[in-house]
């Protein structure tokens, strides 16, 4: 016992009848411990009520028991967009099962991004889950070239054949959303696309174009936003000014669609009678808009859970040896806006 009456490693070793080094390896998950010695140490730990030292365990296992969630976005978007709340809930649910700690890293472009990469590649965490990444953030290339286990939430622009990722089928989802408006009778369908430097934005724009091309309709009514409500409002005003005959809008996120609905209401356009609207996400925003928003549902929490479990397989050395790609189909949820 030490001066505080707390059992020490030396006491565990004495009771178990093994050396201090053997007791340390047995407690902290090291190798080269016989089954008999391990059983003796475990019995001594139980009888004495010994609590292992996390720092000592880390030295033996070379594990930090922490996982990073890397988000290359401004602070304000992370704390206002329900996508990130859903992602963190899914990640935390899995990490809690494994008694692991979440480390949130906000990797904005520039010095912050370089600092984040140094932190990751210096192995201050056991693995990284990267979400909402952009074409120029460099994370996919840098992490693909490191030995740090990593999984991307969404298909990265580069190195997508060298890193694991979990994504929703954004092309198919946006195509289905557009087809829903065409089946309703819309013939001048615009889109508010996501950021052009994100694969989700590019893929959802591509799905819209595919559906219009198949129907023989023009695809010139395009404005881009950044997945925020304010950008949806700005894009909707621009679309109404440039294309006053539009009768449908496919929007790449529900927050942007909420902004578009406000602009349509202010312009006296009835939804869905004059202009039908379909969003993308279904993370709670769609149920609270006026009218409630028809949208493509992407199961963000399920995707985050699957990505986290995939990452932990890598961390534990149980991966398949080649990067895994998991693609989840979205689902159309009908409400009153279309």
C-alpha positions, 0 to 999 in steps of 0.5 A: 500500500502507498501512504494513502492506503491505495494498493500499488503495483508492487503489492499486486506483484507480491500477492500474485507471486510474479515480478513487477514487470510481469504484473505490469504487462498483465494489467496493461494488456502487454504480451509475453505473459503466461496464462497462469501468471495472468490469472494470478495477477487478475486475482490479486487485482480483484482482491486488493482493489487495485486501479491501473494507472492510465499513463502506465497502460498507455506506455505499454499498449501505445494507445491513448483510448481516444478518437478524434472527430475532425471537422474542417468547418467554421465554429458557427456552422458546427454548432448550428447545423443539426448534421454535426449534432447527429454525427456526434451522437452516433460517434459518442454512442459507439465510443461509450460502448468501448469506454473511449474518449472523443476529441473534437478537432476543428480544422479550419483552412490554414494554420489550424489545418496544419496544426490538426494534421501534426496532432493527428500524425503525432498519434495523440489519438488512436484514430480519426473520423473526418466529416464535412471535408473540402477539396483543398483541406488536404486531409485525405491525402495526408492521412492516407499517407500516414499510419493513423487509422482513419475513416471519412464521413462522405467520399473524399475528393482525393485518395478515395481508393486509399481511405475508408469512408461511409457515405449516402448515395447522393447522386441517386438521392438527388435524382430521386428528389428531382424525379418526384417533382417531375412526376408531380408535373413540374417542368421548370425545376431549379436547384440550390446546390451545396458547396462546389468543393464538397463531394456531397454538393457536387454529387447532389448537383449531378443527380439533379442534372441526370434527372432533368437530362432524362426528361429532356428539360433544361438544367440552367437554373442553378445557384450554390449555397453553403448548407446554411439557411442564410445561403438558401435565402440568398440563392432562392432570391437569385433563382426567382429573379433569374427564372421567374417561371420556376415551379420546383426547387430541389435543395441540397440541404434542409437548412437551405430549403428552410431559407428558400421557403421563407423567400417564396412566402415573402414573394407570394409563391404558394408551396407546393401549389406554385412552387414545389420544394424538396430538401435533403437531410431530414434531421428535424428541420424539415418537420418545423418548416412552413409547410413541412418539408418533403426531403431525402432522408440520410441516416446521419446517426447510423452513418456515424455509428458505422464509420466509428465501428469501421474505425475501431476495427482498424485501430484494433487491427481487425480491418480487412487490409483494404479501405472499406467503402460503405454506401447507404441509400437515402429515402424520400420522406413525403410532407406538404412542400411537394 
